[in-house]
Amino acid sequence: MARQRKRKSKFEKTMITLTVTTVFCVFISLFFFKAQLTSINIEVEKLKKNVSKEEKINESLVMKVNELVSLENMQLVAAEEGLEYNNNNIIVIQK
C-alpha cells in the first residue's frame, strides 16, 4: 500500500515561510549590529588615544607655564632688564 502524503494547507505554508524569513532576518540583524558595535568601539579607542595625547600636551604646557612663573625666572628677567629684587618692598595684603 502506497503512503499518501498529507498536503499542507495555505496557512501552514505561510507560517513556515514567515518563520524562515524571521529567522533569516534575525541572523542578518545580529551580524549588522555586531559590525556596527565593532566600528563604534574602534572609534571610541581612537578618541581615547587622542584624548590621552592632548592630556600629555596639556601637562607639558602646564609645566612650561610653571617654569616661566617661577621666582628664579622672574629674578633672571628682572636682572636682564636692570631691575633688582628687594624683599623689603613686598607688602602682603590680607582680607
Summary of the structure (lengths in Angstrom):
residues: 95
radius of gyration: 38.0
end to end distance: 112.7
largest distance: 124.4
contacts: 152
relative contact order: 0.04
helix: 77%
strand: 0%
